Amino acid sequence: MLIGAISDYLKSWRTGVNYAYLNFKDHPRGCEMLEHLIANGYPPSLVIEELCDAGIAGTQEQNDVLHLLPDYRAGETAQQLCLRDNIPYRIVSNLNDEDCLELIRTSGIDLIILGDTRIIKSHLIDASGMGIINVHPGILPEVRGNNPYAWAVLEGAQQGVTVHFIDKGVDTGPILKKVLLGTVPKNYASLVKGLNTLCAQALVSVLDNLSQGLISVSVQPESAPPTRKEASKDIKKQANQILEKGRTGAPVREQEC
């Protein structure tokens, strides 16, 4: 980003930003992130959730994983959070369709923040004047694509999350912050839950910085490992077996990029 563009971006934050929050309906990571945003003084101006077969399957799969934890208690859904806090809430069949685009255009939205969603297409990126912020549950650019935490276990890579702007690639946009997970849990379910919480915390940390007039952005290198495809059940099973054998991660530290 040019210095002038960054200056204008920060001025917008100081005067207030209307943002839309997008998510697959009821996805646990997206709902935990939204709850954390609201609790820390960053309620969205609009929440749009996608109800589709792919989203339902992904939500169910993660719920099944998280409910393996004896002490896991699901939080409120996005719709419940919106009803509680009087936040406009809409459901669409596809976040990339014209219905969603029209909601964005007519709601005075400056910025879009993603929970757990499909890959967002260029027309929606172009419609957001201040861009789209995503939180990737893996370290970029080392582990791009789907289920990065599963692939990171198999590859012996660091676990963590990356807050970044999205562009027209897949997990290739400019990075705002990386946060490494501390000691990696001893099972796959605990890893997923830990990263969900870390995603929420890292996002709020970035918004805190922006609201204070602070921004640090790094462009990702053009050369990077290949983007990972969705991990199969067998891959996730292997990841759990490796974790149960006691593989540990790096000490907790934050990287401002």
C-alpha positions as CSV (number, residue, x, y, z in Angstrom):
1,M,0.0,0.0,0.0
2,L,1.1,3.6,-0.7
3,I,1.7,5.8,2.3
4,G,-1.2,8.1,1.3
5,A,-3.6,5.1,1.0
6,I,-2.6,3.8,4.5
7,S,-3.1,7.3,5.9
8,D,-6.6,7.5,4.4
9,Y,-7.3,4.0,5.7
10,L,-6.4,4.9,9.3
11,K,-8.4,8.2,9.1
12,S,-11.4,6.1,8.2
13,W,-11.0,4.0,11.3
14,R,-10.8,7.0,13.6
15,T,-14.0,8.4,12.2
16,G,-15.8,5.0,12.4
17,V,-16.2,2.1,10.1
18,N,-19.3,0.3,9.1
19,Y,-18.4,-3.3,8.4
20,A,-20.3,-6.4,7.3
21,Y,-19.5,-9.8,8.8
22,L,-19.9,-12.9,6.5
23,N,-20.0,-16.5,7.6
24,F,-21.3,-19.9,6.8
25,K,-24.5,-20.3,8.8
26,D,-23.7,-21.3,12.4
27,H,-20.0,-22.3,11.7
28,P,-18.4,-22.6,15.1
29,R,-15.2,-20.6,14.3
30,G,-17.2,-17.8,12.6
31,C,-19.6,-17.6,15.5
32,E,-16.8,-17.5,18.1
33,M,-15.1,-14.7,16.2
34,L,-18.3,-12.7,16.0
35,E,-19.0,-13.1,19.7
36,H,-15.5,-11.9,20.5
37,L,-15.8,-8.9,18.2
38,I,-19.1,-7.8,19.8
39,A,-17.7,-8.4,23.3
40,N,-14.7,-6.2,22.6
41,G,-16.7,-3.3,21.2
42,Y,-16.6,-4.1,17.5
43,P,-20.2,-5.0,16.5
44,P,-20.8,-5.2,12.8
45,S,-23.3,-3.1,11.0
46,L,-24.6,-6.2,9.2
47,V,-24.2,-9.9,9.4
48,I,-24.8,-12.1,6.4
49,E,-24.7,-15.9,6.7
50,E,-24.7,-18.4,3.8
51,L,-27.0,-21.4,4.0
52,C,-25.9,-24.0,1.5
53,D,-25.0,-27.7,1.4
54,A,-21.3,-27.1,1.5
55,G,-21.6,-24.8,4.5
56,I,-23.9,-27.2,6.4
57,A,-21.5,-30.1,5.8
58,G,-18.5,-28.1,7.1
59,T,-20.4,-26.7,10.1
60,Q,-21.6,-30.2,11.0
61,E,-18.1,-31.7,10.6
62,Q,-16.5,-29.1,12.9
63,N,-19.3,-29.4,15.5
64,D,-18.7,-33.2,15.5
65,V,-15.0,-32.6,16.2
66,L,-15.5,-30.0,18.9
67,H,-18.1,-32.1,20.7
68,L,-15.4,-34.8,21.3
69,L,-14.1,-32.4,24.0
70,P,-15.8,-33.3,27.3
71,D,-15.9,-29.7,28.4
72,Y,-17.0,-28.1,25.1
73,R,-20.0,-25.9,25.2
74,A,-21.2,-24.3,22.0
75,G,-21.7,-20.5,22.2
76,E,-24.5,-18.5,20.7
77,T,-25.2,-18.6,17.0
78,A,-24.7,-15.6,14.9
79,Q,-28.4,-15.1,14.6
80,Q,-28.8,-15.2,18.4
81,L,-26.0,-12.7,18.8
82,C,-27.6,-10.4,16.3
83,L,-31.0,-10.6,18.0
84,R,-29.5,-9.9,21.4
85,D,-27.6,-6.9,20.2
86,N,-30.0,-5.6,17.5
87,I,-27.7,-6.1,14.6
88,P,-29.2,-6.5,11.2
89,Y,-29.0,-10.2,10.1
90,R,-29.6,-11.7,6.7
91,I,-29.3,-15.2,5.1
92,V,-28.3,-15.8,1.5
93,S,-27.9,-19.0,-0.5
94,N,-24.4,-17.9,-1.8
95,L,-22.2,-15.1,-0.5
96,N,-21.0,-14.5,-4.1
97,D,-24.5,-14.0,-5.5
98,E,-26.3,-10.8,-6.4
99,D,-28.4,-10.8,-3.3
100,C,-25.3,-10.5,-1.1
101,L,-23.7,-7.9,-3.3
102,E,-26.9,-5.8,-3.2
103,L,-27.0,-6.0,0.6
104,I,-23.4,-4.8,0.8
105,R,-24.1,-1.9,-1.7
106,T,-27.2,-0.7,0.0
107,S,-26.1,-0.9,3.6
108,G,-23.3,1.7,3.6
109,I,-20.7,-0.9,4.2
110,D,-17.0,0.2,4.2
111,L,-15.3,-3.0,5.1
112,I,-16.0,-6.8,5.1
113,I,-14.7,-9.2,7.7
114,L,-14.9,-12.9,7.1
115,G,-15.8,-15.7,9.5
116,D,-15.7,-19.1,7.8
117,T,-16.8,-18.7,4.2
118,R,-16.3,-20.0,0.7
119,I,-13.7,-18.3,-1.5
120,I,-14.9,-14.8,-2.2
121,K,-15.1,-13.6,-5.8
122,S,-13.6,-10.5,-7.2
123,H,-16.9,-8.5,-7.7
124,L,-17.5,-8.6,-3.9
125,I,-13.9,-7.6,-3.2
126,D,-14.3,-4.7,-5.5
127,A,-17.5,-3.6,-3.8
128,S,-15.8,-3.2,-0.4
129,G,-14.0,0.2,-0.4
130,M,-11.8,-0.7,2.5
131,G,-11.2,-4.2,1.5
132,I,-11.9,-7.6,3.0
133,I,-10.2,-9.0,6.1
134,N,-9.9,-12.7,6.6
135,V,-8.4,-14.8,9.5
136,H,-6.7,-17.9,8.2
137,P,-6.4,-20.7,10.8
138,G,-2.8,-21.4,9.7
139,I,0.5,-19.6,9.1
140,L,0.8,-17.8,5.8
141,P,2.4,-18.2,3.3
142,E,3.7,-21.5,4.5
143,V,0.3,-23.3,4.8
144,R,-2.3,-21.9,2.3
145,G,-5.7,-23.5,1.5
146,N,-8.2,-25.7,3.3
147,N,-7.7,-27.3,6.7
148,P,-4.2,-25.8,7.2
149,Y,-3.9,-27.1,10.8
150,A,-4.3,-30.7,9.6
151,W,-1.7,-30.3,6.9
152,A,0.6,-28.4,9.3
153,V,0.6,-31.4,11.7
154,L,1.5,-33.8,8.9
155,E,4.2,-31.5,7.6
156,G,5.6,-30.6,11.0
157,A,4.9,-26.9,10.4
158,Q,4.1,-24.3,13.0
159,Q,0.5,-23.9,14.1
160,G,-1.1,-20.5,14.3
161,V,-3.3,-17.9,12.6
162,T,-2.8,-15.1,10.1
163,V,-5.0,-12.0,9.7
164,H,-4.8,-10.7,6.2
165,F,-6.5,-8.8,3.5
166,I,-7.9,-11.0,0.7
167,D,-7.1,-10.5,-2.9
168,K,-8.1,-12.4,-6.0
169,G,-5.8,-15.4,-5.1
170,V,-6.3,-18.0,-2.4
171,D,-4.7,-16.9,0.9
172,T,-2.3,-14.7,-1.0
173,G,-3.3,-11.2,0.3
174,P,-1.2,-8.7,2.4
175,I,-0.7,-9.8,6.0
176,L,-1.7,-7.7,9.0
177,K,-0.6,-10.1,11.8
178,K,0.5,-13.6,12.5
179,V,0.1,-15.3,15.9
180,L,1.7,-18.6,16.7
181,L,-0.1,-21.1,18.8
182,G,1.7,-22.1,22.1
183,T,2.1,-25.8,23.0
184,V,0.1,-27.7,20.4
185,P,-2.7,-29.7,22.0
186,K,-2.5,-33.5,22.2
187,N,-5.5,-34.2,20.0
188,Y,-7.1,-32.8,16.9
189,A,-10.3,-31.5,18.6
190,S,-8.3,-29.4,21.0
191,L,-6.2,-28.1,18.2
192,V,-9.3,-26.9,16.3
193,K,-10.8,-25.3,19.4
194,G,-7.5,-23.6,20.3
195,L,-7.2,-22.1,16.8
196,N,-10.8,-21.0,16.7
197,T,-10.2,-19.0,19.8
198,L,-6.8,-17.7,18.6
199,C,-8.5,-16.5,15.3
200,A,-11.0,-14.4,17.4
201,Q,-8.2,-12.9,19.6
202,A,-5.9,-12.1,16.7
203,L,-8.7,-10.3,14.8
204,V,-9.6,-8.1,17.7
205,S,-6.0,-7.3,18.2
206,V,-5.7,-6.1,14.6
207,L,-8.9,-4.0,15.0
208,D,-7.5,-2.5,18.2
209,N,-4.4,-1.5,16.4
210,L,-6.3,0.0,13.5
211,S,-8.6,2.0,15.8
212,Q,-5.5,3.4,17.5
213,G,-4.0,4.5,14.1
214,L,-1.5,1.7,13.9
215,I,-1.1,-0.6,10.9
216,S,1.6,-2.9,9.7
217,V,1.3,-4.7,6.4
218,S,3.6,-7.1,4.6
219,V,3.1,-8.4,1.1
220,Q,3.4,-12.2,0.7
221,P,6.2,-13.6,-1.6
222,E,5.2,-14.8,-5.0
223,S,7.0,-18.1,-4.4
224,A,5.3,-20.2,-1.8
225,P,4.4,-23.8,-1.1
226,P,1.4,-25.1,-3.1
227,T,-2.1,-24.3,-1.9
228,R,-3.5,-27.3,0.1
229,K,-6.7,-29.0,-0.9
230,E,-9.4,-30.0,1.6
231,A,-8.0,-32.6,4.0
232,S,-9.7,-36.0,3.8
233,K,-11.0,-37.8,6.9
234,D,-7.9,-40.1,6.6
235,I,-5.6,-37.1,6.7
236,K,-7.4,-35.7,9.8
237,K,-7.2,-39.1,11.5
238,Q,-3.4,-39.2,10.8
239,A,-3.1,-35.7,12.2
240,N,-4.9,-36.8,15.4
241,Q,-2.6,-39.8,15.8
242,I,0.5,-37.6,15.4
243,L,-0.8,-35.2,18.0
244,E,-1.6,-38.0,20.5
245,K,2.1,-39.1,20.2
246,G,3.0,-35.8,21.7
247,R,4.3,-33.5,19.0
248,T,4.6,-30.0,20.4
249,G,4.7,-26.5,18.8
250,A,6.7,-23.4,19.2
251,P,6.5,-21.0,22.3
252,V,3.7,-18.4,22.1
253,R,4.8,-15.2,20.4
254,E,3.2,-12.7,18.1
255,Q,4.6,-11.5,14.8
256,E,3.7,-8.0,13.6
257,C,4.1,-8.1,9.9
